[in-house]
Amino acid sequence: MTQERTGVATVGGNPITLIGPELKVGDQAPDFTINKDLFAEVSLSDFEGKVKLISVVPSLDTDVCDAQTRRFNVEASKLGENVAILTISVDLPFAQSRFCTVAGIDKVVTLTDYKSRSFGEAYGVLIKELQLDMRAIFVLDEKNTIRYVEYLREMSDHPDYDAALNAMKQLV
């Protein structure tokens, strides 16, 4: 039975339904397999042994998602080799590639959940009404235990960048 959560998030002030559980600090992060490009898939295990910041965005073609991805790209170079910053959306791989080229994104790994939306459901960010992933931040330690989580209540709000980055810095 798929879990649905109501009353926890909005888009433009309008209530939406999130599919999947609300993950908490201390939970083991669910594994996932999603696309890096049209054919290549990656899993959480591909980043084993690294501290991970998972930045979930609805679409890279929006102002807040653009700013969020650019901010984490700048910060990535300051965090060292034992860190992986992943930006996950349901954008098509072509759109992600174009965005990264135009925006100069070269430190953040962009991944897409466009085929199955399984990441969104496992992490409790899939918006039932839109089939997009709701903005959220997850910081995982080397063993994939969640050490920081932020689910945004309004899609157009920015995450707390400093809190997420501080959580990362405590782990590296």
Disulfide bonds with the S-S distance in Angstrom:
none
